[in-house]
Amino acid sequence: MKQVGIWMDKLEAKGVVFEDGKESGFHIPSEMDFFNPRGGARSKTKWGPQDVVQDSKYLETEKHQMKRYFQKIVDAVQDVDQLALYGPAEASEKFVKELRENHPQLADKVKIKEKADSMTDNQFKAMAKRFFKIDDQL
């Protein structure tokens, strides 16, 4: 049985794989650009026009980057039996939504989705081991 735990946020996904008494891991960077849109340049005149910031352009770019990031994760965990997702904020929630919409067979294998703030690799592995009830003798 192949069991995978993934801790993810917008920057990266860390995974731990338990299969046939062996433990391995993987790391997938998101390669997302973090935009900080600012108001455009102000006119030289006191009440002159300002440049308009196109938020929709930034949001659309982020959406496409998230889709590519999620596809990399799906490719890495295609043949799992059980999947546990952890992470802060909305990245794991968006990932589950993506799985339900485009990969329903993989969405059925998600056994837990739990919010977890940033943690060390060892803390994450211990959390995944506890969930899958795996002894520390690996």
C-alpha positions in Angstrom: 0.0 0.0 0.0 1.3 3.4 -1.0 0.5 6.2 1.5 1.5 9.8 0.8 1.5 12.8 3.1 1.8 16.3 1.5 2.5 19.6 3.3 1.9 22.4 0.8 1.6 26.2 0.5 1.9 28.6 -2.4 5.7 28.3 -2.3 6.3 24.5 -2.2 5.0 21.1 -1.6 6.9 18.6 0.6 5.9 15.0 0.4 6.6 11.8 2.3 5.9 8.5 0.8 5.4 5.3 2.8 5.4 2.1 0.7 6.3 -1.5 1.6 8.0 -0.6 4.8 10.2 2.1 3.2 10.1 5.9 3.5 11.0 8.4 0.8 10.3 12.0 0.2 9.9 14.6 -2.6 9.9 18.3 -2.9 8.0 20.3 -5.6 8.7 24.1 -5.8 5.7 26.1 -7.1 7.7 28.5 -9.3 5.0 31.1 -8.7 5.7 34.8 -9.2 4.5 36.9 -6.4 3.3 40.2 -7.7 3.2 43.4 -5.7 1.1 45.7 -7.8 1.3 49.3 -6.9 -0.6 52.2 -8.1 0.7 53.7 -11.2 2.7 56.9 -11.6 0.9 60.0 -10.6 0.4 62.9 -13.0 2.5 66.0 -12.7 -0.6 68.1 -12.3 -2.4 68.2 -8.9 -5.6 66.4 -10.0 -4.2 64.7 -13.1 -4.9 61.1 -14.1 -3.3 58.1 -12.5 -2.4 54.7 -14.1 -4.8 51.9 -13.4 -3.5 48.7 -11.8 -4.9 45.7 -13.6 -5.6 43.3 -10.7 -7.4 40.9 -13.1 -4.2 40.4 -15.0 -2.3 39.4 -11.9 -5.0 37.1 -10.7 -5.3 35.4 -14.0 -1.5 34.8 -14.1 -1.6 33.4 -10.6 -4.4 31.0 -11.5 -2.5 29.6 -14.4 0.6 29.2 -12.3 -1.4 27.4 -9.6 -2.8 25.0 -12.2 0.7 24.1 -13.4 1.9 23.7 -9.7 -1.1 21.4 -8.9 -0.4 19.3 -12.1 3.2 18.7 -10.9 1.8 17.4 -7.6 -0.8 15.2 -9.3 1.9 13.7 -11.5 4.0 12.9 -8.5 1.2 11.1 -6.6 -0.7 9.5 -9.4 -0.5 5.9 -8.1 -1.2 6.4 -4.4 -3.7 4.4 -2.3 -4.1 7.0 0.5 -3.4 10.7 0.5 -3.1 13.1 3.5 -2.9 16.9 2.9 -1.6 19.5 5.3 -0.8 23.1 5.0 -1.6 26.7 5.9 -4.1 29.0 4.3 -5.9 28.1 1.1 -3.4 26.2 -1.0 -4.5 22.7 0.2 -8.2 23.7 -0.2 -7.6 24.9 -3.8 -5.7 21.6 -4.5 -8.6 19.5 -3.2 -11.0 21.6 -5.4 -8.8 21.0 -8.4 -8.7 17.2 -7.7 -12.5 17.1 -7.4 -13.0 18.9 -10.7 -10.2 17.3 -12.8 -9.0 14.2 -11.0 -11.9 12.6 -9.2 -10.2 9.2 -8.9 -7.4 10.9 -6.9 -9.8 13.1 -4.9 -11.4 9.9 -3.6 -8.0 8.9 -2.1 -7.7 12.0 0.1 -8.3 10.8 3.6 -7.6 14.0 5.5 -7.1 17.7 4.8 -5.8 19.5 7.9 -4.6 23.0 8.5 -1.0 23.0 9.7 1.2 26.1 10.0 4.8 25.9 8.9 6.8 23.0 10.5 10.1 21.3 10.2 10.4 18.2 7.9 10.7 16.0 11.0 7.5 17.4 12.5 5.7 16.9 9.2 6.9 13.3 8.8 5.8 12.6 12.4 2.4 14.0 11.7 2.0 11.8 8.6 3.2 8.7 10.4 0.7 9.3 13.2 -2.1 9.6 10.7 -1.2 6.5 8.8 -0.4 4.7 12.0 3.2 3.8 10.9 5.7 2.6 13.4 8.9 4.6 13.8 10.9 1.5 12.8 11.1 2.4 9.1 
